[in-house]
């Protein structure tokens, strides 16, 4: 009985709890249904994800293959790049060698051009020196011609003043000239010997040249006794002994005065001045009297004669920094001046 009462009491309690149990059962059923639904949705999602995963795995596999190919291509690229770098380096080395070779060739060509120019200048100087040497040889003959020409004129004038009748010679008029003395002939021989020996000498002392200039002026004084000759020499004895020049360098001036000057008149003259200027150059100046007809000509007389032409060639060859000047002065005078740079 007691058990029954307990069951009844319990059943009453159960009846009170029935709605709760029912709700609980419903919740369980709903949960199971929801779980099944979610499970199915998860399965579908899993299937989709698996498909995506398979696709990604396939793509990953493809990417790995592509990466392998890219790696191969990259290796080839690096290899080609190294080859290109080596080629560039080789090209650069070739360019450097080419530039060095070209520079050497340019230097060789420049040296050859310089050598050719030097040879050409040397040849021109050689030809010039040969012309000067030839002219120096001809100057000796030119000097002989001028001196003998003057002697001939004087003898012809002297002879024209005499007549011969029945073997008897008598003077018909007074002449300006007379037979040269023996000393004058000695001067001629000394000057001729000096001209001949000058061909074998490169240079002489200024003192020796002036000694023969004095002989030449003495000869002119014999040939032209009316001529007043003056030589002003301001150089020291040491300078004249030390300074060296080409032989017969000053002769053409005097020959020019003898041949072209007017030296038979009472007022005729030859004035020579020898000095050193402020630039330490040797100055040799000759002024002589000329005829009226010559003084009126509008040209430089010195350029038209052989002696001074040859002198100019000699200066160009041996004294390139020197100057030679010729000009007509007032009062029937003619000037020849040489400024000689001996350095």
URWO-V537040 format. One record per pair of residues at least 4 apart in sequence whose ideal C-beta (glycine too) atoms are under 8 Angstrom apart, sorted by the first residue. I is the first residue (numbers start at 1). J is the second residue. If there is no record, write none. Layout:
I_J / I_J
//
This chain:
1_5 / 2_6 / 3_7 / 4_8 / 5_9 / 6_10 / 7_11 / 8_12 / 9_13 / 10_14 / 11_15 / 12_16 / 13_17 / 14_18 / 17_21 / 18_22 / 19_23 / 20_24 / 21_25 / 22_26 / 23_27 / 24_28 / 25_29 / 26_30 / 27_31 / 28_32 / 29_33 / 30_34 / 31_35 / 32_36 / 33_37 / 34_38 / 35_39 / 36_40 / 37_41 / 38_42 / 39_43 / 40_44 / 41_45 / 42_46 / 43_47 / 44_48 / 45_49 / 46_50 / 47_51 / 48_52 / 49_53 / 50_54 / 51_55 / 52_56 / 53_57 / 54_58 / 55_59 / 56_60 / 57_61 / 58_62 / 59_63 / 60_64 / 61_65 / 62_66 / 63_67 / 64_68 / 65_69 / 66_70 / 67_71 / 68_72 / 69_73 / 70_74 / 71_75 / 72_76 / 73_77 / 74_78 / 75_79 / 76_80 / 77_81 / 78_82 / 79_83 / 80_84 / 81_85 / 82_86 / 83_87 / 84_88 / 85_89 / 86_90 / 87_91 / 88_92 / 89_93 / 90_94 / 91_95 / 92_96 / 93_97 / 94_98 / 95_99 / 96_100 / 97_101 / 98_102 / 99_103 / 100_104 / 101_105 / 102_106 / 103_107 / 104_108 / 105_109 / 106_110 / 107_111 / 108_112 / 109_113 / 110_114 / 111_115 / 112_116 / 113_117 / 114_118 / 115_119 / 116_120 / 117_121 / 118_122 / 119_123 / 120_124 / 121_125 / 122_126 / 123_127 / 124_128 / 125_129 / 125_317 / 126_130 / 127_131 / 128_132 / 128_313 / 128_316 / 128_317 / 129_133 / 129_317 / 130_134 / 131_135 / 131_313 / 131_317 / 132_136 / 132_310 / 132_313 / 132_314 / 132_317 / 132_318 / 133_137 / 133_199 / 134_138 / 135_139 / 135_310 / 135_313 / 135_314 / 136_140 / 136_198 / 136_199 / 136_248 / 136_310 / 136_314 / 137_141 / 137_199 / 138_142 / 138_306 / 138_310 / 139_143 / 139_195 / 139_248 / 139_251 / 139_252 / 139_307 / 139_310 / 140_144 / 140_192 / 140_195 / 140_196 / 140_198 / 140_199 / 141_145 / 142_146 / 142_255 / 142_306 / 142_307 / 142_310 / 143_147 / 143_191 / 143_192 / 143_195 / 143_248 / 143_251 / 143_255 / 144_148 / 144_192 / 144_195 / 145_149 / 146_150 / 146_255 / 146_258 / 146_259 / 147_151 / 147_188 / 147_191 / 147_219 / 147_223 / 147_258 / 148_152 / 149_153 / 149_259 / 150_154 / 150_223 / 150_224 / 150_258 / 151_155 / 151_180 / 151_223 / 152_156 / 153_157 / 154_158 / 154_177 / 154_180 / 154_223 / 155_159 / 155_177 / 155_179 / 156_160 / 157_161 / 157_175 / 157_176 / 157_177 / 158_162 / 158_175 / 158_177 / 158_178 / 158_179 / 160_175 / 161_171 / 161_172 / 161_173 / 161_174 / 161_175 / 162_169 / 162_170 / 162_171 / 162_172 / 163_169 / 163_170 / 163_172 / 164_168 / 164_169 / 164_170 / 165_170 / 176_226 / 176_264 / 180_184 / 180_185 / 180_222 / 180_223 / 181_185 / 181_222 / 182_186 / 183_187 / 183_218 / 183_222 / 184_188 / 184_218 / 184_219 / 184_222 / 184_223 / 185_189 / 186_190 / 187_191 / 187_215 / 187_216 / 187_218 / 187_219 / 187_222 / 188_192 / 188_219 / 189_193 / 190_194 / 190_212 / 190_215 / 191_195 / 191_212 / 191_215 / 191_216 / 191_219 / 192_196 / 193_197 / 194_198 / 194_212 / 194_247 / 194_248 / 195_199 / 195_248 / 195_251 / 197_201 / 197_247 / 198_204 / 198_247 / 198_248 / 201_247 / 202_246 / 203_244 / 203_245 / 203_246 / 203_247 / 204_208 / 204_209 / 204_244 / 204_245 / 204_246 / 204_247 / 205_209 / 205_240 / 205_241 / 205_242 / 205_243 / 205_244 / 206_210 / 206_235 / 206_239 / 206_240 / 206_241 / 206_243 / 206_244 / 206_245 / 206_282 / 207_211 / 207_237 / 207_240 / 207_241 / 208_212 / 209_213 / 209_245 / 209_247 / 209_248 / 209_249 / 209_250 / 210_214 / 210_233 / 210_240 / 210_274 / 211_215 / 212_216 / 212_248 / 213_217 / 213_231 / 213_250 / 213_251 / 213_254 / 213_272 / 214_218 / 214_231 / 215_219 / 216_220 / 216_251 / 216_254 / 217_221 / 217_229 / 217_231 / 217_254 / 217_270 / 217_272 / 218_222 / 219_223 / 220_224 / 220_227 / 220_229 / 220_254 / 220_258 / 220_263 / 220_270 / 221_225 / 221_227 / 221_229 / 223_258 / 224_258 / 224_263 / 224_264 / 224_268 / 226_263 / 226_264 / 226_265 / 226_266 / 226_268 / 227_263 / 227_268 / 227_269 / 227_270 / 228_268 / 228_269 / 228_270 / 229_269 / 229_270 / 229_271 / 229_272 / 230_269 / 230_270 / 230_271 / 230_272 / 231_272 / 231_274 / 232_271 / 232_272 / 232_273 / 232_274 / 232_275 / 233_240 / 233_274 / 233_275 / 234_273 / 234_274 / 234_275 / 234_276 / 235_239 / 235_240 / 235_243 / 235_274 / 235_275 / 235_276 / 236_240 / 237_241 / 238_242 / 239_243 / 239_276 / 243_282 / 243_342 / 244_342 / 245_249 / 245_282 / 245_340 / 245_342 / 246_314 / 246_318 / 248_252 / 249_311 / 249_314 / 249_338 / 249_340 / 250_254 / 250_284 / 250_338 / 251_255 / 251_307 / 252_256 / 252_307 / 252_308 / 252_310 / 252_311 / 253_257 / 253_272 / 253_284 / 253_286 / 253_308 / 253_336 / 253_338 / 254_258 / 254_270 / 254_272 / 254_286 / 255_259 / 255_307 / 256_260 / 256_261 / 256_301 / 256_302 / 256_305 / 256_307 / 256_308 / 256_336 / 257_261 / 257_263 / 257_270 / 257_286 / 257_288 / 257_334 / 257_336 / 258_263 / 259_305 / 260_290 / 260_294 / 260_301 / 260_305 / 260_334 / 261_268 / 261_270 / 261_288 / 261_289 / 261_290 / 261_334 / 262_268 / 262_289 / 262_290 / 262_291 / 262_294 / 262_332 / 263_268 / 263_270 / 263_288 / 263_289 / 264_268 / 265_289 / 267_289 / 268_288 / 268_289 / 269_287 / 269_288 / 269_289 / 270_286 / 270_287 / 270_288 / 270_289 / 271_286 / 271_287 / 271_288 / 272_284 / 272_285 / 272_286 / 273_283 / 273_284 / 273_285 / 273_286 / 274_282 / 274_283 / 274_284 / 274_285 / 275_283 / 276_280 / 276_281 / 276_282 / 276_283 / 277_281 / 277_283 / 277_339 / 280_343 / 281_322 / 281_339 / 281_340 / 281_341 / 281_342 / 282_338 / 282_339 / 282_340 / 282_342 / 283_337 / 283_338 / 283_339 / 283_340 / 284_337 / 284_338 / 284_340 / 285_335 / 285_336 / 285_337 / 285_338 / 286_335 / 286_336 / 286_337 / 287_329 / 287_333 / 287_334 / 287_335 / 287_336 / 288_333 / 288_334 / 289_332 / 289_333 / 289_334 / 290_294 / 290_295 / 290_301 / 290_328 / 290_332 / 290_333 / 290_334 / 291_295 / 291_332 / 292_296 / 292_332 / 293_297 / 294_301 / 294_332 / 294_334 / 295_328 / 295_332 / 295_333 / 295_334 / 297_301 / 297_328 / 299_303 / 299_304 / 300_304 / 300_326 / 300_327 / 300_328 / 301_305 / 301_326 / 301_328 / 301_334 / 302_308 / 302_326 / 302_336 / 303_308 / 303_309 / 303_326 / 305_309 / 306_310 / 307_311 / 308_312 / 308_324 / 308_326 / 308_336 / 309_313 / 310_314 / 311_315 / 311_324 / 311_338 / 312_316 / 312_324 / 313_317 / 314_318 / 314_319 / 315_319 / 315_320 / 315_322 / 315_324 / 315_338 / 315_340 / 316_320 / 319_340 / 319_341 / 319_342 / 321_341 / 321_343 / 322_338 / 322_339 / 322_340 / 322_341 / 323_338 / 323_339 / 324_336 / 324_337 / 324_338 / 324_339 / 325_335 / 325_336 / 325_337 / 325_338 / 325_339 / 326_334 / 326_335 / 326_336 / 326_337 / 327_334 / 327_335 / 328_333 / 328_334 / 328_335 / 329_333 / 329_334 / 329_335
//
